[in-house]
Amino acid sequence: MIEDFTTTPIGQDQSGNDVYLKDIWPTNQEVTETVQGAVDRDMFEARYAHVYKGDEHWQKISVEGSDTYQWRAGSTYVANPPYFEGMTMTPAPVADILGAKPLAILGDSITTDHISPAGSIKADSPAGKWLMEHQVSKADFNSYGARRGHHDVMMRGTFANIRIKNEMVPGIEGGMSRYGAEVMPIYDAAMRHKADGTPLVVIAGKEYGTGSSRDWAAKGTNLLGVRAVIVESFERIHRSNLVGMGVLPLQFLEGQSRETLGLTGDDQFTITGVADLKPRQTVTVNVTRADGSTFSFDTLCRIDTANEVEYYMNGGILHYVLRKLAA
C-alpha cells in the first residue's frame, strides 16, 4: 500500500502523539556537519594512494612486460583474430567473385541478432561443441556477448540464431544450411566450401541488418568466407560495417528480388566488374543453374562513397588503417 509521508504518521511517541517523517528527518545542515566531522582528506589519500595496484587477486595474475598484448594460448575468451593473416603492405588486386555458392537465402527484416546472436550458446551448436572440446563445461558457456573477444566462438555463432529461417532448408528453423544435398549448421557448410576454395554469398530481402549496430555481424560474415551480400535494402550502419570488413554489399534493382528471379540454393553466382568499382555503380551478377542454364541480373553496388571504395580495395577498413599507420 502506498502512503503519503507528508500527511501519514510513521508511528507514535511515548506519549501517543503522531510522529511524521519531517520530525525525524535530518536537515541539510545536520547532514553537512556530520559528513565534515567524519570524513577528511586523509581517508581519501589512504584509500586511493595505491588504487592501481589492485587487490590480492589482481596482483597474483602472472604477466610479462611487453609493448604488445601477449595472447594466452588456450584462452576461450580472448584470442588473436585472423584478420591480418597474409597481409602485405600493398593490397592484392581486387578480383571478380567467381562461382560463388549461397550460404543462406533469407527473408525480410533480418536483424544483427539473427546474424550474430549475443545470447546463450546451445550445447549442440558448433560454438558449444568447440567450447566442450576445449574443456569448458556447459554451465560455464556464458554467452556469445561475453565471448565476443574470441573469433573461434563468434564465427561459429554467426547466423546461429535459433529463430533464423534459411530458405535453402525449408521447414527448419535455426542456423542451418546445405552443402550439396547435405543439411548441416551454417558454420560447417561454410568451412566445407572454404576447403573447396568456393566463395560464398548471402541473399536476403528488405531491411537487412536492422536492429542495434553489432560489429560481429560483419566480422563473422567475413570470417565465414562470404564475399557479397545481395538484398533488397540495407540498414545503413550494417551496410557500412560490411564494407569495412571487405564484404561487397549489392542491392537488387527496383522490382527485383530473390523471389522474382527465382534464386535457389543450387545456383552459382559470378559477380563481375568488381576490380574497377565506383560508388553506387551497376554490378552484374551472372547466375548458373544446376541444369547448366544461365542468366544475369544487374544490382546497385552499395559502396556509397569514394572512401568506402578505398576501404574495400584494401580488404576492409582494418587493413586500410594499418597500412596507413605502417606507412
Contacts in CASP RR format, 6 or more apart in sequence:
PFRMAT RR
TARGET T0000
AUTHOR 0000-0000-0000
METHOD contacts of the structure
MODEL  1
MIEDFTTTPIGQDQSGNDVYLKDIWPTNQEVTETVQGAVDRDMFEARYAH
VYKGDEHWQKISVEGSDTYQWRAGSTYVANPPYFEGMTMTPAPVADILGA
KPLAILGDSITTDHISPAGSIKADSPAGKWLMEHQVSKADFNSYGARRGH
HDVMMRGTFANIRIKNEMVPGIEGGMSRYGAEVMPIYDAAMRHKADGTPL
VVIAGKEYGTGSSRDWAAKGTNLLGVRAVIVESFERIHRSNLVGMGVLPL
QFLEGQSRETLGLTGDDQFTITGVADLKPRQTVTVNVTRADGSTFSFDTL
CRIDTANEVEYYMNGGILHYVLRKLAA
5 20 0 8 1.000
5 21 0 8 1.000
6 20 0 8 1.000
6 21 0 8 1.000
6 22 0 8 1.000
8 20 0 8 1.000
9 18 0 8 1.000
9 19 0 8 1.000
9 20 0 8 1.000
10 19 0 8 1.000
10 20 0 8 1.000
10 21 0 8 1.000
10 24 0 8 1.000
11 18 0 8 1.000
11 19 0 8 1.000
12 18 0 8 1.000
12 19 0 8 1.000
13 19 0 8 1.000
26 34 0 8 1.000
53 59 0 8 1.000
63 70 0 8 1.000
64 70 0 8 1.000
71 78 0 8 1.000
71 79 0 8 1.000
71 80 0 8 1.000
72 78 0 8 1.000
74 134 0 8 1.000
75 150 0 8 1.000
76 131 0 8 1.000
76 134 0 8 1.000
76 136 0 8 1.000
76 147 0 8 1.000
76 150 0 8 1.000
76 153 0 8 1.000
77 146 0 8 1.000
77 147 0 8 1.000
77 149 0 8 1.000
77 150 0 8 1.000
78 149 0 8 1.000
78 150 0 8 1.000
79 149 0 8 1.000
79 150 0 8 1.000
79 151 0 8 1.000
79 152 0 8 1.000
81 151 0 8 1.000
81 219 0 8 1.000
82 151 0 8 1.000
82 223 0 8 1.000
83 222 0 8 1.000
83 318 0 8 1.000
83 319 0 8 1.000
84 318 0 8 1.000
84 319 0 8 1.000
84 322 0 8 1.000
87 319 0 8 1.000
87 322 0 8 1.000
89 323 0 8 1.000
89 326 0 8 1.000
89 327 0 8 1.000
91 313 0 8 1.000
91 314 0 8 1.000
91 315 0 8 1.000
91 319 0 8 1.000
91 323 0 8 1.000
93 275 0 8 1.000
94 274 0 8 1.000
94 275 0 8 1.000
94 277 0 8 1.000
94 312 0 8 1.000
94 313 0 8 1.000
94 315 0 8 1.000
95 274 0 8 1.000
95 275 0 8 1.000
96 270 0 8 1.000
96 271 0 8 1.000
96 272 0 8 1.000
96 273 0 8 1.000
96 274 0 8 1.000
96 275 0 8 1.000
97 199 0 8 1.000
97 201 0 8 1.000
97 227 0 8 1.000
97 228 0 8 1.000
97 248 0 8 1.000
97 269 0 8 1.000
97 270 0 8 1.000
97 271 0 8 1.000
97 274 0 8 1.000
98 199 0 8 1.000
98 270 0 8 1.000
99 198 0 8 1.000
99 199 0 8 1.000
99 268 0 8 1.000
99 269 0 8 1.000
99 270 0 8 1.000
99 288 0 8 1.000
100 198 0 8 1.000
100 199 0 8 1.000
100 200 0 8 1.000
100 201 0 8 1.000
100 227 0 8 1.000
100 228 0 8 1.000
100 268 0 8 1.000
100 269 0 8 1.000
100 270 0 8 1.000
100 271 0 8 1.000
101 193 0 8 1.000
101 198 0 8 1.000
101 199 0 8 1.000
101 200 0 8 1.000
101 201 0 8 1.000
101 265 0 8 1.000
101 268 0 8 1.000
101 269 0 8 1.000
102 168 0 8 1.000
102 200 0 8 1.000
102 201 0 8 1.000
102 202 0 8 1.000
102 203 0 8 1.000
102 263 0 8 1.000
102 264 0 8 1.000
102 265 0 8 1.000
102 267 0 8 1.000
102 269 0 8 1.000
103 159 0 8 1.000
103 177 0 8 1.000
103 186 0 8 1.000
103 189 0 8 1.000
103 190 0 8 1.000
103 193 0 8 1.000
103 200 0 8 1.000
103 201 0 8 1.000
103 202 0 8 1.000
103 224 0 8 1.000
103 226 0 8 1.000
104 159 0 8 1.000
104 164 0 8 1.000
104 166 0 8 1.000
104 168 0 8 1.000
104 177 0 8 1.000
104 186 0 8 1.000
104 202 0 8 1.000
104 203 0 8 1.000
104 204 0 8 1.000
105 166 0 8 1.000
105 167 0 8 1.000
105 168 0 8 1.000
105 202 0 8 1.000
105 203 0 8 1.000
105 204 0 8 1.000
105 258 0 8 1.000
105 263 0 8 1.000
105 264 0 8 1.000
105 265 0 8 1.000
106 114 0 8 1.000
106 164 0 8 1.000
106 165 0 8 1.000
106 166 0 8 1.000
106 167 0 8 1.000
106 202 0 8 1.000
106 203 0 8 1.000
106 204 0 8 1.000
106 205 0 8 1.000
106 208 0 8 1.000
107 165 0 8 1.000
107 167 0 8 1.000
107 204 0 8 1.000
107 205 0 8 1.000
107 258 0 8 1.000
108 204 0 8 1.000
108 205 0 8 1.000
108 206 0 8 1.000
108 207 0 8 1.000
108 232 0 8 1.000
109 206 0 8 1.000
109 207 0 8 1.000
109 210 0 8 1.000
110 164 0 8 1.000
110 204 0 8 1.000
110 205 0 8 1.000
110 207 0 8 1.000
110 208 0 8 1.000
110 209 0 8 1.000
110 210 0 8 1.000
111 209 0 8 1.000
111 210 0 8 1.000
111 211 0 8 1.000
112 209 0 8 1.000
112 210 0 8 1.000
112 211 0 8 1.000
112 212 0 8 1.000
112 213 0 8 1.000
112 214 0 8 1.000
112 217 0 8 1.000
112 235 0 8 1.000
112 238 0 8 1.000
113 161 0 8 1.000
113 211 0 8 1.000
113 212 0 8 1.000
113 214 0 8 1.000
114 159 0 8 1.000
114 161 0 8 1.000
114 163 0 8 1.000
114 164 0 8 1.000
114 209 0 8 1.000
115 158 0 8 1.000
115 159 0 8 1.000
115 161 0 8 1.000
115 209 0 8 1.000
115 214 0 8 1.000
115 217 0 8 1.000
115 220 0 8 1.000
115 221 0 8 1.000
116 144 0 8 1.000
116 154 0 8 1.000
116 157 0 8 1.000
116 158 0 8 1.000
116 214 0 8 1.000
116 216 0 8 1.000
116 217 0 8 1.000
116 219 0 8 1.000
116 220 0 8 1.000
117 144 0 8 1.000
117 157 0 8 1.000
117 160 0 8 1.000
117 161 0 8 1.000
117 162 0 8 1.000
118 143 0 8 1.000
118 144 0 8 1.000
118 145 0 8 1.000
118 148 0 8 1.000
118 214 0 8 1.000
119 143 0 8 1.000
119 144 0 8 1.000
119 145 0 8 1.000
120 141 0 8 1.000
120 143 0 8 1.000
120 144 0 8 1.000
121 127 0 8 1.000
121 128 0 8 1.000
121 131 0 8 1.000
121 141 0 8 1.000
121 142 0 8 1.000
121 143 0 8 1.000
121 144 0 8 1.000
121 147 0 8 1.000
121 153 0 8 1.000
121 157 0 8 1.000
122 128 0 8 1.000
122 160 0 8 1.000
122 162 0 8 1.000
123 129 0 8 1.000
123 132 0 8 1.000
123 138 0 8 1.000
123 141 0 8 1.000
125 156 0 8 1.000
125 157 0 8 1.000
125 160 0 8 1.000
125 185 0 8 1.000
126 156 0 8 1.000
126 157 0 8 1.000
126 160 0 8 1.000
126 185 0 8 1.000
126 187 0 8 1.000
126 188 0 8 1.000
127 144 0 8 1.000
127 147 0 8 1.000
127 153 0 8 1.000
127 154 0 8 1.000
127 156 0 8 1.000
127 157 0 8 1.000
127 160 0 8 1.000
128 141 0 8 1.000
128 156 0 8 1.000
130 152 0 8 1.000
130 153 0 8 1.000
130 156 0 8 1.000
131 141 0 8 1.000
131 153 0 8 1.000
132 138 0 8 1.000
144 153 0 8 1.000
144 154 0 8 1.000
144 157 0 8 1.000
144 216 0 8 1.000
147 153 0 8 1.000
147 154 0 8 1.000
148 154 0 8 1.000
148 216 0 8 1.000
151 219 0 8 1.000
151 220 0 8 1.000
151 223 0 8 1.000
154 216 0 8 1.000
154 219 0 8 1.000
154 220 0 8 1.000
154 223 0 8 1.000
155 187 0 8 1.000
155 219 0 8 1.000
155 220 0 8 1.000
155 223 0 8 1.000
155 224 0 8 1.000
156 187 0 8 1.000
157 187 0 8 1.000
158 186 0 8 1.000
158 187 0 8 1.000
158 216 0 8 1.000
158 217 0 8 1.000
158 220 0 8 1.000
158 221 0 8 1.000
158 223 0 8 1.000
158 224 0 8 1.000
159 166 0 8 1.000
159 175 0 8 1.000
159 177 0 8 1.000
159 186 0 8 1.000
159 187 0 8 1.000
159 224 0 8 1.000
160 174 0 8 1.000
160 175 0 8 1.000
160 185 0 8 1.000
160 186 0 8 1.000
160 187 0 8 1.000
161 174 0 8 1.000
161 175 0 8 1.000
162 173 0 8 1.000
162 174 0 8 1.000
162 175 0 8 1.000
163 173 0 8 1.000
163 174 0 8 1.000
164 173 0 8 1.000
164 174 0 8 1.000
164 175 0 8 1.000
165 171 0 8 1.000
165 172 0 8 1.000
165 173 0 8 1.000
165 174 0 8 1.000
166 172 0 8 1.000
166 174 0 8 1.000
166 175 0 8 1.000
166 176 0 8 1.000
166 177 0 8 1.000
166 186 0 8 1.000
167 258 0 8 1.000
168 177 0 8 1.000
168 178 0 8 1.000
168 264 0 8 1.000
168 265 0 8 1.000
169 176 0 8 1.000
169 177 0 8 1.000
169 178 0 8 1.000
169 183 0 8 1.000
172 183 0 8 1.000
175 185 0 8 1.000
175 186 0 8 1.000
176 183 0 8 1.000
176 184 0 8 1.000
176 185 0 8 1.000
176 186 0 8 1.000
177 183 0 8 1.000
177 184 0 8 1.000
177 185 0 8 1.000
177 186 0 8 1.000
177 189 0 8 1.000
177 190 0 8 1.000
178 184 0 8 1.000
178 189 0 8 1.000
178 265 0 8 1.000
179 188 0 8 1.000
179 189 0 8 1.000
179 192 0 8 1.000
179 193 0 8 1.000
180 266 0 8 1.000
184 192 0 8 1.000
186 224 0 8 1.000
187 224 0 8 1.000
190 200 0 8 1.000
190 224 0 8 1.000
190 225 0 8 1.000
190 226 0 8 1.000
193 199 0 8 1.000
193 200 0 8 1.000
193 225 0 8 1.000
194 224 0 8 1.000
194 225 0 8 1.000
199 225 0 8 1.000
199 227 0 8 1.000
200 224 0 8 1.000
200 225 0 8 1.000
200 226 0 8 1.000
200 227 0 8 1.000
201 226 0 8 1.000
201 227 0 8 1.000
201 228 0 8 1.000
201 229 0 8 1.000
201 230 0 8 1.000
201 269 0 8 1.000
201 271 0 8 1.000
202 221 0 8 1.000
202 226 0 8 1.000
202 228 0 8 1.000
202 229 0 8 1.000
202 230 0 8 1.000
203 229 0 8 1.000
203 230 0 8 1.000
203 231 0 8 1.000
203 258 0 8 1.000
203 263 0 8 1.000
204 229 0 8 1.000
204 230 0 8 1.000
204 231 0 8 1.000
204 232 0 8 1.000
204 258 0 8 1.000
205 231 0 8 1.000
205 232 0 8 1.000
205 233 0 8 1.000
205 257 0 8 1.000
205 258 0 8 1.000
206 231 0 8 1.000
206 232 0 8 1.000
206 233 0 8 1.000
207 233 0 8 1.000
207 234 0 8 1.000
207 235 0 8 1.000
208 229 0 8 1.000
208 231 0 8 1.000
208 232 0 8 1.000
208 233 0 8 1.000
208 234 0 8 1.000
208 235 0 8 1.000
208 238 0 8 1.000
209 217 0 8 1.000
209 234 0 8 1.000
209 235 0 8 1.000
209 238 0 8 1.000
210 235 0 8 1.000
210 238 0 8 1.000
211 235 0 8 1.000
213 237 0 8 1.000
213 238 0 8 1.000
213 241 0 8 1.000
215 241 0 8 1.000
217 238 0 8 1.000
217 241 0 8 1.000
218 238 0 8 1.000
218 241 0 8 1.000
218 242 0 8 1.000
218 244 0 8 1.000
218 245 0 8 1.000
218 247 0 8 1.000
219 245 0 8 1.000
220 245 0 8 1.000
221 229 0 8 1.000
221 242 0 8 1.000
221 245 0 8 1.000
221 247 0 8 1.000
222 245 0 8 1.000
222 246 0 8 1.000
222 247 0 8 1.000
226 247 0 8 1.000
227 247 0 8 1.000
227 248 0 8 1.000
227 271 0 8 1.000
228 247 0 8 1.000
228 248 0 8 1.000
228 249 0 8 1.000
228 250 0 8 1.000
228 269 0 8 1.000
228 271 0 8 1.000
229 242 0 8 1.000
229 247 0 8 1.000
229 248 0 8 1.000
229 249 0 8 1.000
229 250 0 8 1.000
230 250 0 8 1.000
230 251 0 8 1.000
230 252 0 8 1.000
230 258 0 8 1.000
230 285 0 8 1.000
230 299 0 8 1.000
231 249 0 8 1.000
231 250 0 8 1.000
231 251 0 8 1.000
231 252 0 8 1.000
232 251 0 8 1.000
232 252 0 8 1.000
232 257 0 8 1.000
233 251 0 8 1.000
234 242 0 8 1.000
234 249 0 8 1.000
234 251 0 8 1.000
234 302 0 8 1.000
239 249 0 8 1.000
239 302 0 8 1.000
239 304 0 8 1.000
240 308 0 8 1.000
242 248 0 8 1.000
242 249 0 8 1.000
243 249 0 8 1.000
243 302 0 8 1.000
243 303 0 8 1.000
243 308 0 8 1.000
243 311 0 8 1.000
243 312 0 8 1.000
243 316 0 8 1.000
243 317 0 8 1.000
244 308 0 8 1.000
244 311 0 8 1.000
244 312 0 8 1.000
244 316 0 8 1.000
244 317 0 8 1.000
244 318 0 8 1.000
245 316 0 8 1.000
245 317 0 8 1.000
245 318 0 8 1.000
246 311 0 8 1.000
246 312 0 8 1.000
246 315 0 8 1.000
246 316 0 8 1.000
248 271 0 8 1.000
248 274 0 8 1.000
248 283 0 8 1.000
248 301 0 8 1.000
248 303 0 8 1.000
248 312 0 8 1.000
249 301 0 8 1.000
249 302 0 8 1.000
249 303 0 8 1.000
250 271 0 8 1.000
250 283 0 8 1.000
250 285 0 8 1.000
250 299 0 8 1.000
250 300 0 8 1.000
250 301 0 8 1.000
250 302 0 8 1.000
251 299 0 8 1.000
251 300 0 8 1.000
251 301 0 8 1.000
251 302 0 8 1.000
252 258 0 8 1.000
252 261 0 8 1.000
252 297 0 8 1.000
252 299 0 8 1.000
252 300 0 8 1.000
253 297 0 8 1.000
253 298 0 8 1.000
253 299 0 8 1.000
253 300 0 8 1.000
256 297 0 8 1.000
261 287 0 8 1.000
261 297 0 8 1.000
263 287 0 8 1.000
264 290 0 8 1.000
266 289 0 8 1.000
266 290 0 8 1.000
267 287 0 8 1.000
267 288 0 8 1.000
267 289 0 8 1.000
267 290 0 8 1.000
268 287 0 8 1.000
268 288 0 8 1.000
269 285 0 8 1.000
269 286 0 8 1.000
269 287 0 8 1.000
269 288 0 8 1.000
270 285 0 8 1.000
270 286 0 8 1.000
270 288 0 8 1.000
271 283 0 8 1.000
271 284 0 8 1.000
271 285 0 8 1.000
271 286 0 8 1.000
272 283 0 8 1.000
272 284 0 8 1.000
272 286 0 8 1.000
273 283 0 8 1.000
273 284 0 8 1.000
274 283 0 8 1.000
277 283 0 8 1.000
277 301 0 8 1.000
277 303 0 8 1.000
277 309 0 8 1.000
277 312 0 8 1.000
277 313 0 8 1.000
278 301 0 8 1.000
278 309 0 8 1.000
279 301 0 8 1.000
279 303 0 8 1.000
279 304 0 8 1.000
279 305 0 8 1.000
279 306 0 8 1.000
279 308 0 8 1.000
279 309 0 8 1.000
280 300 0 8 1.000
280 301 0 8 1.000
280 302 0 8 1.000
280 303 0 8 1.000
280 304 0 8 1.000
281 301 0 8 1.000
282 298 0 8 1.000
282 299 0 8 1.000
282 300 0 8 1.000
282 301 0 8 1.000
283 298 0 8 1.000
283 299 0 8 1.000
283 300 0 8 1.000
283 301 0 8 1.000
284 296 0 8 1.000
284 297 0 8 1.000
284 298 0 8 1.000
284 299 0 8 1.000
285 296 0 8 1.000
285 297 0 8 1.000
285 298 0 8 1.000
285 299 0 8 1.000
286 294 0 8 1.000
286 295 0 8 1.000
286 296 0 8 1.000
287 294 0 8 1.000
287 295 0 8 1.000
287 296 0 8 1.000
287 297 0 8 1.000
288 294 0 8 1.000
303 309 0 8 1.000
303 312 0 8 1.000
310 320 0 8 1.000
311 317 0 8 1.000
311 320 0 8 1.000
314 320 0 8 1.000
314 323 0 8 1.000
END
